[in-house]
Amino acid sequence: MEVSETGENIERLCRTIGRVIYGKDEVIRLVVVCLLAKGHILIEDVPGIGKTTLANTLARSVNCSFQRIQFTSDLLPTDILGVSIYNSREERFEFQRGPIFANVVLADEVNRASPKTQSALLEAMNERQVSYDSNTYPLPRPFIVIATQNPVEHYGTFPLPESQLDRFMMKIGIGYPSTAQEIEMILSRKEGDPLNEVKPALDATDVLALQEQVETIRVDSSLMDYLMRIVEATRTSDLVDLGVSPRGGLSLFRLAQARALVNGRDYVVPDDIKLLAVNAFAHRLVLSSDYGPRAAGASSAEQVIKNILSEIPVPL
């Protein structure tokens, strides 16, 4: 695929999503970057912001299947993966696939399910397959999990374990729209939901081709050194008990490649790494127990990453 054609396809996809998700161009581009990097997204924000709509719009924009799984305390792993049902006519068990077998899967309020149920996503997210009764079933491609959680309400929730958080390539928030954007959004729904008017900008084949193109984006050795210095700083910081894993470093590497492609380049620049580091790394950190007294102005994992970025020289 030519560079000009690639840019046109990506811009068309972003515009299509933007007709439903108003005033969130940067969020849309982050989602597209993660999709092309073959990653999964954790969206942490208050209810009513448009998390579900964003996931549904993405699926429709790339003409892919979509499944929403509402995570609750009584949800079972089989409700996600599927279950074997006995076929009396053929006298054998048949595997009935669950909602995880879709291109775009929305794990809504993922932290409301028990740890056992949450763990049902681990193999699917990492290996893009489901194992059941000694059989392995591949998931459709492309495949992306978009999980949501409410940062305010914690009653009846189970914190995501580090192993689960590490499977998410990035964590983002959406935020409230501006007053003008909210007025535009409300008026656009006077005559129906614009989601119903979404026409596919790409299809699954186009997305797979773009994902393969991401892997060809060049990364200079100086940028590899820059990325690894950031990773190493999270592991040696006095404020952090658990730093970024090798999977986390690979995630930022892929995200930087994808951002370069989305911005019309066949090479990575320092900003591709620096501007994505917080989204890629902050949710992976476990801050030390006496973090508060020693934080020195770093009030969150996001701020720890920002402080690290400010201390490491950017290669020229």
C-alpha positions in Angstrom: 0.0 0.0 0.0 1.4 3.4 -1.0 2.1 6.1 1.6 -0.5 8.4 0.1 -3.1 5.7 0.0 -2.3 4.8 3.6 -2.7 8.4 4.8 -6.0 8.7 3.0 -7.4 5.5 4.5 -6.3 6.5 8.0 -7.7 10.0 7.7 -11.0 8.7 6.3 -11.3 6.3 9.3 -10.6 9.1 11.8 -13.2 11.4 10.1 -15.8 8.7 10.1 -15.4 8.1 13.9 -15.3 11.9 14.5 -18.8 12.3 13.0 -20.1 10.4 16.0 -17.5 11.2 18.7 -17.5 15.0 18.8 -14.4 17.1 19.6 -12.2 14.2 20.6 -9.8 14.1 17.7 -6.8 13.2 19.8 -8.7 10.4 21.6 -9.8 9.0 18.2 -6.2 9.0 16.9 -5.0 7.2 20.0 -7.6 4.5 19.4 -6.6 4.2 15.8 -2.9 4.0 16.7 -3.6 1.2 19.2 -5.7 -0.7 16.7 -2.9 -0.5 14.1 -0.4 -1.6 16.7 -2.5 -4.7 17.4 -3.1 -3.6 21.0 -5.9 -3.4 23.5 -7.2 -0.3 25.3 -8.4 0.4 28.8 -10.6 3.5 29.0 -11.1 4.9 32.5 -13.7 7.6 32.7 -17.0 8.5 34.3 -20.3 7.2 32.9 -22.0 8.9 29.9 -18.8 10.1 28.2 -19.2 7.9 25.1 -17.0 4.9 25.9 -19.4 2.4 24.5 -20.3 4.6 21.5 -16.6 4.9 20.7 -16.1 1.1 20.6 -19.2 0.6 18.5 -18.4 3.3 16.1 -14.9 1.9 15.6 -16.3 -1.5 14.8 -18.8 0.0 12.3 -16.1 2.2 10.7 -13.9 -0.8 9.8 -16.9 -3.0 8.9 -16.0 -5.6 11.7 -18.1 -7.6 14.1 -18.8 -6.1 17.5 -19.7 -7.6 20.8 -20.4 -5.9 24.1 -19.9 -7.9 27.3 -21.4 -6.4 30.4 -19.2 -7.4 33.3 -21.0 -8.1 36.6 -20.1 -9.9 39.8 -22.0 -13.1 38.7 -20.4 -13.2 35.2 -18.7 -16.6 34.5 -15.7 -17.3 32.2 -18.0 -19.4 30.0 -20.2 -16.4 29.5 -17.2 -14.8 27.8 -15.4 -17.7 26.1 -18.2 -20.1 25.3 -19.3 -23.5 26.4 -19.6 -27.1 25.2 -23.1 -28.3 24.6 -24.1 -32.0 24.0 -25.5 -32.7 20.6 -27.8 -35.7 21.1 -28.3 -36.2 17.4 -24.6 -36.6 16.7 -23.8 -37.9 20.2 -20.9 -35.5 20.8 -20.1 -32.2 22.5 -20.0 -29.1 20.4 -18.3 -25.9 21.4 -20.6 -22.9 21.2 -18.5 -19.8 20.8 -19.0 -16.9 23.3 -19.0 -13.1 22.6 -15.2 -13.0 22.8 -15.2 -14.2 19.2 -15.6 -10.8 17.6 -13.3 -8.3 16.0 -14.1 -5.5 18.5 -15.0 -6.6 22.0 -16.2 -4.1 24.5 -15.6 -5.3 28.1 -17.9 -2.9 29.8 -17.1 -2.1 33.5 -14.5 -4.9 33.4 -13.5 -4.4 37.1 -17.0 -5.5 38.3 -16.3 -9.1 37.5 -14.5 -11.5 39.8 -10.7 -12.0 39.3 -11.5 -15.5 37.9 -13.7 -14.1 35.2 -11.3 -11.3 34.5 -8.6 -13.8 33.9 -10.6 -15.4 31.1 -9.5 -12.5 29.0 -5.8 -13.1 29.5 -5.1 -15.7 26.8 -7.5 -14.1 24.3 -5.8 -10.7 24.7 -2.2 -12.0 24.6 -2.4 -15.1 22.3 -5.5 -14.1 20.3 -7.0 -17.5 20.8 -9.2 -19.4 23.3 -8.4 -22.8 24.8 -11.3 -25.0 25.9 -11.4 -28.7 26.6 -7.9 -29.3 25.2 -8.9 -27.5 21.9 -7.6 -24.2 20.7 -9.9 -21.8 18.8 -8.3 -18.8 17.0 -10.0 -15.4 17.4 -11.0 -13.3 14.3 -8.5 -10.8 12.9 -8.2 -8.0 13.5 -9.0 -8.4 17.2 -9.1 -5.6 19.8 -10.5 -5.5 23.4 -11.7 -2.1 24.6 -12.3 -2.3 28.3 -13.9 0.4 30.5 -14.0 1.2 34.1 -15.3 3.9 36.3 -12.6 5.8 38.3 -15.1 7.2 40.8 -17.3 4.3 42.0 -15.4 1.5 43.7 -18.2 -0.3 45.6 -18.6 -3.9 44.3 -15.6 -3.8 42.1 -12.4 -5.9 41.9 -9.2 -4.0 41.1 -7.5 -5.3 37.9 -4.4 -7.3 38.8 -1.1 -6.3 37.3 -1.1 -9.3 34.9 -4.4 -8.0 33.5 -3.3 -4.4 33.3 -0.1 -5.4 31.5 -2.2 -6.8 28.6 -3.6 -3.4 27.8 -1.3 -1.6 25.4 -2.5 1.8 26.5 -4.9 3.4 29.0 -6.8 6.6 28.1 -9.5 8.8 29.2 -12.1 10.6 27.1 -13.1 13.6 29.2 -16.1 16.0 28.9 -16.6 17.8 25.6 -16.5 21.6 25.5 -19.8 23.5 25.7 -19.9 24.1 22.0 -19.1 20.5 21.2 -21.8 19.2 23.6 -24.4 21.5 22.0 -23.4 20.2 18.6 -23.6 16.6 19.9 -27.1 17.2 21.4 -28.5 18.8 18.2 -27.1 16.1 16.0 -29.3 13.6 17.8 -32.6 15.5 17.3 -33.5 13.3 14.4 -31.8 10.1 15.4 -28.5 8.5 16.5 -25.7 9.4 14.1 -24.2 6.0 14.9 -26.9 4.5 12.7 -25.6 6.5 9.8 -22.0 5.3 10.0 -20.7 3.9 6.8 -17.5 1.7 6.8 -14.4 3.7 6.0 -12.2 0.5 5.8 -12.7 -3.2 6.1 -10.9 -5.9 8.0 -8.5 -6.5 5.1 -7.5 -2.9 5.0 -6.9 -2.9 8.8 -4.7 -6.0 8.5 -2.7 -4.5 5.7 -2.1 -1.3 7.8 -1.1 -3.5 10.8 1.5 -5.2 8.6 2.7 -1.8 7.4 3.3 -0.7 11.0 5.9 -3.4 11.4 7.9 -1.9 8.6 8.3 1.5 10.2 12.0 2.3 10.8 13.2 3.0 14.4 16.7 4.5 14.7 19.1 2.9 17.3 19.2 6.2 19.2 15.5 6.0 19.7 15.7 2.4 20.9 18.2 3.6 23.5 15.9 6.5 24.5 13.0 4.1 24.9 15.0 1.7 27.0 16.3 4.4 29.3 12.7 5.4 30.0 11.9 1.7 30.8 14.9 1.3 33.0 14.1 4.5 34.9 10.8 3.1 35.9 12.5 0.0 37.3 15.1 1.9 39.3 12.9 4.7 40.6 12.6 4.9 44.4 8.9 5.8 43.9 8.1 2.6 42.1 7.9 -1.0 43.4 7.1 -2.5 40.1 8.4 -0.9 36.9 7.5 -1.4 33.2 7.7 -5.0 31.9 9.4 -6.1 28.7 5.9 -6.4 27.3 5.4 -2.7 28.2 8.5 -1.7 26.4 7.4 -3.6 23.3 4.0 -1.9 23.5 5.5 1.5 23.4 7.7 0.5 20.5 4.7 -0.7 18.5 2.7 2.3 19.4 5.5 4.6 18.3 5.6 2.8 14.9 1.8 3.1 14.6 1.8 6.8 15.4 4.4 7.4 12.8 2.3 5.7 10.2 -0.8 7.6 11.3 1.1 10.8 10.9 2.3 9.9 7.4 5.9 8.9 8.2 7.8 5.7 7.5 10.1 6.4 10.5 9.7 7.1 14.2 10.7 10.4 15.7 11.3 11.1 19.5 7.8 12.7 19.9 6.2 9.4 18.9 7.8 7.8 22.0 7.5 10.8 24.4 3.9 11.6 23.7 2.7 8.0 24.1 4.8 7.0 27.1 2.2 8.1 29.7 -0.6 6.2 28.0 1.6 3.1 27.5 3.4 3.0 30.9 1.4 4.7 33.7 -1.1 1.9 34.2 1.7 -0.7 34.5 3.5 0.9 37.5 3.0 -0.1 41.1 4.0 2.8 43.2 5.9 2.1 46.4 4.0 2.0 49.7 5.6 5.1 51.1 5.1 6.9 47.8 3.3 9.9 49.3 6.1 11.2 51.6 8.8 10.8 48.9 6.8 11.8 45.8 8.2 15.4 45.7 5.4 16.7 43.5 4.6 13.4 41.7 1.0 12.8 42.7 0.3 9.8 40.4 1.8 7.2 38.2 1.2 9.6 35.3 3.3 12.2 37.0 6.1 9.8 37.7 6.3 9.0 34.0 6.2 12.7 33.2 9.0 13.4 35.6 11.1 10.6 34.1 10.6 12.0 30.6 11.7 15.5 31.8 14.9 14.0 33.1 16.0 11.9 30.1 17.6 13.8 27.2 15.7 13.5 24.0 18.0 12.3 21.1 18.4 14.7 18.3 
